[in-house]
Amino acid sequence: MKCNKWGQINISEPANLISISRNVVLTPFIFVLFALTAWAQEPPYPQRGPIEITVLFPAGSSADVTARLLADGMAKELAQRVLVVNRPGAGGAIGYKHVASQKADGYALVWNSNSISTTYHSGQLAFDYHAFDAVARVLVESPVVAVRADSRWQNLGELIADAKARPKAVSVGHSGIGSHTHLCLMALFQAAAAEVTEVPFAAAQVVPSLVGGHVDALVQLPAALAGPVKQGQVRLLAALIPSRDAALAEVPTAREQGIDVALEAWRGIAVPRGTPAPVIGQLESAIRASVAAAEFRQASERLGVRPAYLPAAQFAELIAREDAAIARLMQGVGLKK
């Protein structure tokens, strides 16, 4: 096209117009063809590569031990490697941030727990459980109060009585500010009207701190204590759950000993929000089969944890319900930001 000296348009190059028209028409088809080719080349889930489970606490912690147990079962069910990667720090916030930032394609999973609520409501995490899609609950754990085997306290009542007689003289360890074990500790001693000195540790250091005599007692999850209990280094005084745990049949609950505190811990798998439903379904099925396997149940019993599978929809409801309850509890004990 050209303009004459009066500014009028002269169509003098029809061949160019035809070329432009062809380009305009063909361009969308090229994009569609490219997209279809890329889609056709994407292997079906989960054949593209290994699946990664982010564990929010270090190697040797209860979270780590139980996640590796699940990963072994899932790998068999999915015929794909399932890797466990530890990303500890800030009560779980570092791991949650990492997984929330990953592509929602089913290859990045988080070993989720009550910590999604405690980290958010304590101000360590900028987003809450809505950043993830629930896949399945796997197990529940009973937070316990533990002391060294040579401790003078034979039950929870004796520990509480001593803490009342000597305010802040008794030191009690937990897994870090805002962690589930910290919340349990606060709720327990507030309910008992006793003052203790709280000592936060990195998760991997909590049990060694008790065995080494750096604290008088601790609140912890049983999988991390399984070894020291078997070796006779540690005794469990109470479980902070509604009713006695069959996996810890000899350990009375706090309620049985006159302190009305029950804060069961759960663990499960979640994925970044927006993960396709068919992918969540495959993961859900693999988890269900893994939890039902005899090896998983036997290993869980040895660790003092209870298999407790819940499918995605029910797990999502549980997370939402418990988030509200944890927010109220943290407000009551002064931990909510």
DRENDRENFI-545622 format. One record per residue: x, z, y of N, C-alpha, C in turn. Coordinates in steps of 0.001 Angstrom, whole numbers, plus 524288, in hexadecimal, padded with zeros to 5 digits. Layout:
N
XZYXZYXZY/...
//
This chain:
337
8034B800007FB4F8000080000800008036A80000804DE/801AB7FD1E808E98047A7FCFA80DE0800927FD0E8124F/802407FF0F816DA7FEED7FF1281B81800B97FAAD81F17/7FCED7F7DC8218D7FE6C7F3E8825677FF517F68082AA1/8005A7F37682E9B801B67F5C8833A77FD297F8768364C/7F8567F769834757F3C67FA2C836A37F2487FEFD83373/7F5808005282FA17F47D804F082C677F0C7803F3827F0/7EF647FEEC826F67EBDE7FDCF822AC7EEEA7FD6581D8D/7EC5D7FF1F819547EF057FF1D8143D7EE467F9E381193/7F2907F79380FE67F2597F2BC80CE27F3DD7F3F180743/7F0967F272803A07F1D87F3457FE0E7F4BE7EE787FC40/7F9E97EEC37FC737FD237EA397FB32800377EAE47F636/7FFAA7EF947F3AA802CD7F0657EEF97FF497F26A7EA94/7FBCE7EF5A7E8867F8327F10E7E4737FB027F2F47DF95/7FF747F0B77DE65802577F2547D9AD803D87F80C7D9F9/805617F9D17DEB2806E57FF4A7DF528022E802D97DE8A/7FD9D801367E08D7F8E68045B7DFE97F782804EB7DA35/7F805800A87D7527F6D9800DD7D1B27FA7F804AA7CF04/7FF87804637D0A280366807EA7CE518021180D9D7CF79/8008780EA97D4747FF20814047D5F77FA5C815D67D2E9/7F6788124E7D2767F1AF813B57CFA87F2E48151A7CA0A/7F63E811FC7C7A37F7A8813147C2327FA43818617C1AB/7FDC3819987C5628007A81EA97C52D7FCB28232F7C5B5/7F8F3822967C9617F51C826BA7CA4A7F1D1827A27C56C/7F054823607C2DC7ED06823C27BE357F00F825F37B992/7F4D8824467B8FA7F7EB825B97B4587FA2A82B367B493/7FB3482D277B9587FDCA8323E7B9CC7FAF58369D7B6E9/7F5C9837507B7957F32083B837B4B37F3B183AFC7AED0/7F386835FB7ACED7F4098352D7A7537F96C836AC7A55D/7FD62835D77A893802B5837507A7148032083D347A688/800C9840077AA4B800DE845C47AA0F7FE09847C77A537/7F974845737A41F7F66E8470E79F857F98E8460879A92/7FBFB8416A79A4A7FF1D84011795B78039A843DE79501/806228454A7995980A7C8490779925808A384E5B7971D/804218501B7991F8020A8552979787800A585532791C0/7FE2D850DE78FFA7FCBC8508A78A75801878507B786F7/8059D84DC6788C280A7684D8D785B180CE6852F378549/80CF9855D4789B480F3185B20789B180C0885EB178621/806CB85E287865D80363861667830B8045E8603B77D4C/804FA85B1477C1E805D28598D776AD80B0085B8E7749B/80ED285C2477815813FA85DED7766F81449863DA775D9/8108F866E1778108109D86C94777AF80EF886E2A7722A/8126F870A376F3D8110B8721B769E680CD487645769D4/809C087682765BE805A287A7D7657B807F287FF87656B/8051688392767D2806D68890576808806F588B4B76289/80B1688E3C7611A80F9F88FD276444814AB88D05762B2/8144E887E6761B1818C48850C75F8881D0E883E276379/81BF3884857688881FCC8830476C82824CE8863776C4C/8245588B3276ADA828F788E8276AC3827868942C769D1/82B60897B4769FF82A6589D3F768EA8269D89FB176CD1/823BD8A37276AE7820498A6A676E2A823478AB9076F9F/822A38AD5877465825938B1E07763E821EE8B662777A4/822F08BAE7775588200D8BFA3776B7823868C2F677A36/821C88C3DD77EFA824A48C7567827F823128CCF678167/826FB8D0397803E8262B8D5D377F84827ED8D88378482/824BC8DC1978661825898DE6778B85829718E2E878B90/82B538E44E786F182EE08E8BF786738338A8E73378317/837CF8EA377832C83C988E8917809883C768E8E677AA6/840748E69D77841841118E6CD77295841318EC75770B7/83E868ED6176C5D83E618F2A476A31839BD8F5D476BF6/837128F4147700F8326F8F6DF771EE82DE18F5D376E3F/829C68F8EB76ECC8251C8F81E76B98822FB8F29C76C52/822D08F0CB77133820D38EB8A7724D824058E76276F84/829258E7F176F8782C9A8E42276D2582BF18E3F376736/82BEA8E880764C582B908E8CC75F16826788E65A75D29/822308E79975FAF81D238E59E75DF981C848DFCE75F2B/81EB68DDF57637D81E658D862764CB8213E8D512760C2/825BA8D6DF75F00828B48D3F175B17825CB8D3BD755E3/823098D7D8754B681FCF8D7F57500381B918D3C375055/819008D35A754CF814F98CF6075590817508C9E87558E/81BB18C92D7583481E1E8C3FF758A481F5C8C1B875346/821228C4F474FB9822548C31474A6A81D798C0DE747D1/8191E8C3A574854814448C1D1745F7812378BCDE74886/812728BC9F74DAF8107D8B80B75079813B08B33274F3A/818C78B3DB74EA681C288AF6B74D6A81A8D8ACE97483B/819328B02674474817758AE1773F5E812438AB3773FE6/80EB68AD71742D9809868AB2474367809978A6067467B/80CF68A5AE74A6E80D0D8A11F74DE18111989D1074C41/8145089E6D7485E8188889AF1746AB81BFF8995A74B49/81D1B89D2974E898205C89C567532D823418A1687545A/827E88A0E97568282AD68A59D757F0828078A89375C52/827D28ADB175BCD8259A8B10975FDF829E48B4DF76173/82BE28B429766178305E8B725767FC82E8B8BBD076B38/8313B8C02676AA48302B8C4CB76DD1834818C547771DB/832FE8C56E776D0836C78C5E777B15835778CAC777E43/8393F8CE3C77ED4838708D314781C78396A8D22478792/8357D8D35C78AB8835F98D2FB790728341F8D821792CA/837498DC3C79245835948E16E793F98363A8E243799D3/833A98E65F79BB48345F8E7FB7A11E82F428E8CC7A3F2/82F468ECAE7A76D82AD58EDD97AAD9825D68EED97A7D1/8264E8F1AF7A37B821B78F3257A06F81EE88EE9079DE7/821938EA1779D7781F358E56979B3481E548E12079F2E/81ED98E24E7A43081DA18DE7A7A847821118D99F7A800/826018DA417A6AB829918D5BF7A680827CA8D1D37A267/8266D8D3B779DD38249C8D03D799B081F728CDA679AFA/81BD28D0A079D35816C48CE6279EB4817758CA097A2BF/81AD78CAEA7A69581BC58C6F27AA9E81DEB8C1EF7A830/8217F8C2917A47C823D48BDF77A20481FAD8BAC079F2F/81C918BD4679BE2818C98BA5B798BF814878B7F979C2F/812C28BAC97A01F80EAC8B8BE7A39E810718B3C97A66D/815988B32B7A71C817AF8AE987A9E58189E8A9E97A64E/817D68AA8C7A131818EE8A65879D82814478A2A779CF6/8155689E1279ACA8113F89A3A799E780D3E89C5F7960C/8084B89B5B797118041689D5D793B880335899A578F28/806F08999E78B85806A3895ED7872B8072389880781CB/8076489DB1781B9807928A06E77CBC80CFF8A18577AA6/8110589FF577D8E8165D8A0DB77BAE818C98A5C077E24/8163D8A800782028181C8ACCF78488813F28B108783DA/8151B8B4F4780BA8117D8B93877FA5813BE8BE4F781B6/810538C210782C18122E8C7417844080FEB8CB3678073/813338CEF877EE4811958D34C77B8180F048D74C77F14/80A118D66077FE8807008D927783D3805A58DEAE78207/804A58E21D785B8803198E77878469800418E9DF7890F/7FEF58EEE9788947FC9A8F1C778CF07FFF08F163791DD/804E68F002791308087B8EFBD795AB806DE8EB9E799AB/803A68E7BB79824801D88E3F179C067FEB38E6B67A040/7FC0D8EAEB79EC97F9028EDEB7A2977FC588F1FD7A560/7FFAD8F4BB7A27A802CE8F8DB7A4F9806AF8F69A7A8E2/8090B8F2197A7A380CC48EFC67AB59809FD8EDD37B040/805588EB9D7AF8C8026F8E9A47B415800968EE2A7B784/7FE248F2067B52E7FBDD8F63F7B84C7FFF38FA067BA79/804C38F9CF7B869808F28FD047BAA380BEA8FA177BEED/80A5F8F5367BFDF80CBE8F2397C41E811938EF317C29E/812E78EEF07BD958179E8EC277BBEB8169E8E65E7BAE4/811AB8E4DB7BA82810418DF7D7B94680C378DDAA7BD3D/80CF28D8F27BF55809878D7047C37F804628D4CA7C175/804138D3A87BC5C7FF498D17A7BA1E7FD978D4D07B57E/7F8A78D4387B3EB7F69E8D75B7AFA07F5B68D4057AABF/7F29A8D5FB7A72D7F1CF8D3617A21E7EF3C8CE057A29A/7ECD38CCD47A7067EA538C7BF7A7BD7EE3C8C33B7A7C2/7F33A8C4597A82B7F73D8C03A7A8137F8118BE117A292/7F5A58C08279EAB7F6758BEFD799377F1468BE107966A/7F1908BB07792427ED398BA8A78E917EE898BDCB789C9/7EAE48C10C788237EBAA8C430783717EB748C0AB77EA0/7EEC88C1CF77ACC7EECF8BEE2775DC7ECD68C25177164/7EF4C8C6D3770A17ED8D8CA6276C7C7F0468CFA276D07/7ED558D3D976BFD7EFDF8D8EC76B5F7F21B8D918765E5/7F69D8DBA17655D7F9598DBC57605E7F9518E12F75DF2/7FA848E52E761187FB078EA6F75EF07FA078EE857631B/7F9768F3467615A7F9108F7AE764EF7FD2E8FBB876364/7FEE28FEA87674E802C7902BB76676800D9907DD768D6/802AC90C047669D8011F91138768508057E913BA76B6D/804FD914127709980904916DA773988099091C6E77174/80E5C91E29770EB80F499235176E9A812D29269E77218/8126392BBD7716B815F792F6E773EA819EC930F876FC3/81EEA93024770EA8230F9311C76D1B8270E934F876F3B/8295D937EE76BA382D9B93B8F76CEF831D093AFF768BC/8366193D27769CA83A7D93D2A765CD838E1940A976135/83B1393F9875CC2839B59428B7581183AE094858758A0/83ED8949A975BC68405C94F3375C5D83D9B951DA76102/839C794F3E76356836FE9518B767CE834129568076636/833BF95A24769DA830E795F04768CB82B0395E3D768CE/82927959E076B078237E958F176B40821B0956827661E/81DFC958F8763A581BF89570B75EA7816EE953F075F44/8147B9544D763BF80FAD95156764B780F0C9507276A94/80B2294D6076BF980A5194C127717C808F2950E8774B0/805F895465772638046E9591D775358091B95C4977700/80D1295CBA773A4811C495FB477515814C295D067797D/81514957CF77940817AF954E777D74814D0955B07829F/80FAC955307829180C8E955D57875280D2095B647897B/80CF195F4C7860D80D66964C3787C3812A1965B578A71/816CF9637A7884781BFC9642378A9081C4F9616278FDD/819F595CB97902D81A03959CF7951B816FB95CB37995B/812E095F56797DB80FE29626779BA8812E79673B79D64/815B1969A4799B3818AB96E6079AF481D7696D2B79E4B/81F8A9686B79DB782451966E97A09682360961A27A343/8206D961927A79281F2495C9E7AA1F823F19594D7AB4F/823B89546B7A9A8827C0950767AA8882CE2951897A7B0/82D0B955817A459831D39569A7A161832369532979C87/82DCD9515C79A8A82DBB94E09795E482E1F948547979C/831DA945787955F8328F93FEE796C68303193C767928B/82D4D9388D7944E82AA1934FF790AF82BDC92F5B79234/82DE092C6878E8482F50926F878F8A82ADD9232678E8E/82B2A91E9A791138276091A667903482A0A9152E79143/82727910E5790868298090BA8790B0829B69091F7960B/8292A90C1079A2B829B0909D679F63824D790A867A2B4/825A090AC27A7D28216490B977AB8781D23907657AACF/818509092F7AA39813F59058C7A9A281316903917A420/81672905177A064815C09035979AF981135906487986E/80F9090461793EB80B40906F47913180CD390C8078F97/811B290D3278DF5813669127178C6C8139C9161F7911E/814D791401795B5814CA9173179A7280F35918EE79BB3/80B919154779B428061A9168C79C408042891ABC7986A/805A991A2C793798042691E0C78F7E8065492373790D5/80B3F923907925C80DC992886793C380AE692B2279846/809DD9281179C578072C92A327A0F3801CC92C5379F82/7FEE19294679C6F7F99992AE079AF97F9AF92FD2797A3/7FD7593020794127FDD0934A57908D7FEDB939B379381/802E3939B1796B78046993E9679942800DA93FEE79DDC/7FE4993BFD7A0187FA5C93D317A40E7F5A593FC77A17A/7F40293DB879CFB7EF989400A79A277F0D09459A7985E/7F5D39468B797287F76A94BB87955C7F8AB94F68799D7/7F89194D6C79EA77F9E79507F7A3527FF5E952D27A2DD/8030094F947A10880875951457A07780BFE94D827A375/8101F94F997A5D0813E394C657A8B4818E594BC27A58E/81A7E946E97A4CF81F6B945CD7A226822AD942377A59D/8279A941B07A45082AF393DF17A70782ADA938D57A408/828CA934C97A6868287A92FA47A3FC82DAD92CCC7A4AE/82F8792A687A0658347E927977A098833AB9220A79E99/833AE91E2E7A22483304918BD7A0688381E9168079E44/837B49138279A2B83C3A910E4797E183AF390B2C79708/83F06907E9796A883E3D902A2794A483C459033978F0F/838DC8FFA878D678362E9005978862839E190157783D9/83E538FEAB783BE841ED8FF4877F5B844B09048A77F60/8448190758783BC8474E90C4A78430843DD9111378363/83EBF91042782D683B37914BD7828D83C4B9180D77DBD/83C59915A37792783D289189B77450842A691AF477411/846CF9180F7754E84C0291A727756D84C6391F1477930/8494B91EE977D6C8497392345781248476F9284F77EB0/843A8927DE77B39841A592C79778838456B92E3F77449/8471592AA07710984AAB92BEE76CBD84FB792E4476EDE/8518592C39773528566092E22775A5855D193313778D3/8511093513779508504A93A0077C1284FFB9398F781F3/84F02934E8783F684EBA93432789A284968935B878BDB/8456B935BE788888403D937AB78A0B83E3593B33785B2/83A6693E6F787078383F9421D783348341693FA377FB7/8316393BD0781C682D309393D77EDB82C73933CB78120/82943930AC77E9A8280392B9C780E1822AC929D177F05/82081926327820581BBC923787807B81D5791DE077F49/81C3491C2F77A8281E1091715778CB81A56914D2774C3/81B2C90FE0773698180C90D5176F6481AD590DB976A22/817EB90E1B765E781A3D90FA0760E081E1E90BCF75E83/81D84906C175F718211F902FE75D0A826C39040B75EAF/82785905957639982CD1906BC7658282EF790BC276338/82B7D90F1D7613582D199143375F1882D64914417592A/82BE290FFA756AC82B8E90FEB750EF830B29117474E62/8350A90F497504983A279108374E0483BA39163A74E9A/83BBC9184A7536783D1E91DC975434839899219D75150/834879204B750D6830F2923BD74DEC83271923CA7482D/8337C91F28745E6834F991ED97406283A18921B673F57/83D9D921697431E842C0923E074279842A8929B87439A/83E1D92BBA7450283DA193155745FB83FDC9331A74B2C/8408B92F8174ED0842AA930E6753F883E6893280757D2/839AD930A9756D8835649313A75AA083068932F8757D5/82D4F9362375A8282825937BB7589C823F9935FE75C87/81F60934BA75A8B81B049331F75DD88172A937A275E46/81601939387631E8128593DAC7640380CD593C16764A8/80BDB93769766C680676935DA767C48061292FFE76893/8019292DD3767378005492859768567FC169283976C82/7FCCE924E07706E7F923924A7774D57F52592055773F2/7F1D09212576FFC7EDDF91D5676E6A7E8C29203876D37/7E46691D4C76CC77DF5391FEB76C037DEDE922F0766E8/7E0D9920BB762977E0869235C75D847E58E9226E75A82/7E67D92595756947EB7C92566753D37EC8591FF675188/7F15F91E43751FE7F318919247503D7F4CA9198374A82/7F2A19161D7472F7F40E9162B741A47F9DE91520740DB/7FC2E9121774473801CA911027440780519915BC74583/802A79197F7482F8055691E50749C4801F2922F474811/800A3922F6743157FCAF9269C741167FE0692C56741FB/8030F92D927424B804A493308742E480516934C274896/804139311D74C24804AE9324D751B87FF4C933467541E/7FE2C9380F755E17F914939287584A7F8A39369B75DA6/7F3E19357D75F397F3139334E764727F364937AB76885/7F4029360576D6C7F3ED939D9771AE7EE9493C6F771F3/7EA7893975770EC7E52D93BA2771117E48193FF976CFE/7E6C693F2E768647E6829433A7645F7E91F9484376632/7ECD4947B9769D67EFCD94C3F76BAD7EDF194E2377106/7E94594C51772827E6D394E73777327E7D194B9277C44/7EA819470A77C207EB8894403780E67E8B893EC778065/7E4D693DD8783AB7E18E93936783267E40893474785CC/7E7DF932207831E7EA8892D72785177EB039298D78098/7E93D924CB781717E9A9920A877D7A7EAB091B7B7803A/7EF459193A77F517F0DB91463781F47F37E910BB77E0E/7F07390EBA77A737F28190B39776747F50590672778F6/7F95A904B3776B67FC0990009778AC7FAE18FB7077512/7FA288F6D87775C7F9548F226774367FD718EE0E7759D/7FE438EA70771FD801B98E600772F87FF268E10C770E5/800138DCCC773AE7FDDB8D7D077208800B28D351774A7/7FEA18CEAC773F3801088C9F8776267FD858C7B977A6D/800028C63A77EC27FD538C38778306800A68BEDC784AD/7FE2C8BB2D7874E800C78B6627890E7FF698B56778EC4/802608B21F7917E801118B0F6796EF7FB848AEE379777/7F8E38B06979B9D7F3808AEBE79CA47F3288A8C979CB5/7EF3A8A6B279A097EE7B8A106799DE7F08D89E77794F6/7F29D8A17C7914D7F46989F4878C587EFBB89CDB7897D/7F03E8981F7875F7EBC589587784DD7E962898CE7807B/7E437898B7780257E16F89BD077C3A7E31789A92776A4/7E40089590775397E5B38947C76FDB7EAF38970A76E8B/7EE688975C7725B7F37C899DE771817F2C389FB9770B9/7EF828A216774037EE5C8A7A87735B7EBFC8A89A76DFB/7E8A48A50C76C427E63C8A58A767217EA398A56E762BA/7EE1C8A1FF7631C7F2328A1BF75F177F5628A6CA75EF1/7F6C78A8B67638A7F9BF8AD91763CE7F68F8B226761A6/7F1A28B2407631E7EE188B6617615E7EDC28B67775B68/7ED348B1E2759087ECE38B181753507F1F08B33B750B5/7F6628B1B4752FF7FB718B335750CC7FC3A8B91A7510F/7FA808BB727554F7FAFC8C11D755EA7F76C8C3ED75206/7F2AA8C205751837EEFA8C47674DD97F13B8C4847484E/7F3628C019746A57F5AB8BFC8741687FA828C33C740E5/7FD9C8C36D74503802648C6A5744E1801138CC6C74459/7FD2D8CE2A747597FBAF8D3B2747487F9398D52E7420A/7F6988D17573F867F40C8D28673A837F7E38D299735F3/7FC9B8D08E736C38006F8D02E73283802498D593730C0/8032E8D61272BA6804DB8DB177296680A028DCE572BC1/80D9D8D93772CBC812BC8DAB572EEE812238DD3773449/80E8D8DB047377680DC08DD2073CB580B888E2A273C69/807D38E36D73907805548E8907388E8092A8ECA37367C/80C498EB1F732BE810208EED173095814388F044734A6/8161D8EC607377F81A068ED6973B8F817A98F0B373FEF/812C08EFB974149810198F2C27455980FC18F87B743CA/80E838F95F73EE380E1B8FEBF73CF0813509019773D62/817808FEC173C2781CBA9012D73C8A81E0F9028C74230/81C188FF73745D781D459004174B61819889041E74E03/815579057C74B488118F9091274D9880DE49067F75173/80CEE90159750D1809308FE8E7541C804C18FC89750B2/8004A8FB3E753237FBB68F9967502F7FA338F4017517D/7FA1A8F07474DA07F8098EB3374E9F7F26B8EBA475097/7F1228E8C2754A57EBE58E936756FA7EA7C8E40C7599B/7E9F48DFEF756757E8E38DAB67588A7E3B08DA7E75B7D/7E3D98D7FF760017DF248D6A3762ED7DFAD8D0FD764BC/7DBA88CDB7764267DBFF8C84F766027DC028C80776BF3/7DCF48C35676DEC7DDDE8C297773877D9888C4C8776FC/7D4AA8C387775C67D05A8C51F779367CFE78CB1077975/7D0268CDA1774FA7CFB98D357774E07D47D8D5EE77754/7D9088D38D776937DDCF8D5A7778E57DD7F8D55877ED8/7DB7A8D0FC780D57DAEB8D065786857D7488D491788B9/7D30F8D5A4785F97CF678D9BD787B07D2098DF16787B8/7D5238E02F783AC7D7F08E5267835C7DBB38E5CC787F0/7DEA78E1B9789237E2758E1F978D697DFBA8E33179293/7DB688E076793957D88A8E14E7987F7D65B8E6D4798C6/7D41F8E8AE794767D1D98EDEC794507D6028F21E7951A/7DA738F17E792707DE968F56B792D27E1608F53E7980F/7E1998F09B79A6E7E4088F03D79F927E1218F3B37A37B/7DBFD8F38E7A34F7D8DF8F6D17A6D87D9AD8FC9C7A5B2/7D9F78FDF77A0A17DAB89037179F287E01B905677A0C2/7E416902137A0007E96B9039B7A16D7E9E69043D7A755/7E75C900D37AA417E77A901467B0007E54C9068C7B1B5/7E0E9908267AF587DE9490D337B0BD7E233911B87AF42/7E48F911587AA9F7E806915877A8D77ECD8915E97AC49/7EF219116C7AD9A7F3CB911857B0EA7F29C913897B65D/7EDE99125D7B8337EC43914897BD387EC0491A7B7BCDA/7E9F391C637B87A7E94D922077B7C77EE5D925047B75A/7F26A9228F7B51E7F762925507B4777FB59923EF7B8BB/7F9A6920BB7BC7C7FD0B91F867C0F1800F191B2D7C008/8000F917C87BC28803BB9138A7BB15801F290E4D7BD48/7FCFF90DF17BEF87FAFF908DD7C0C87FCB7907E27C660/7FEB3903307C7388007E9019D7CC707FC278FEC87CF5C/
//
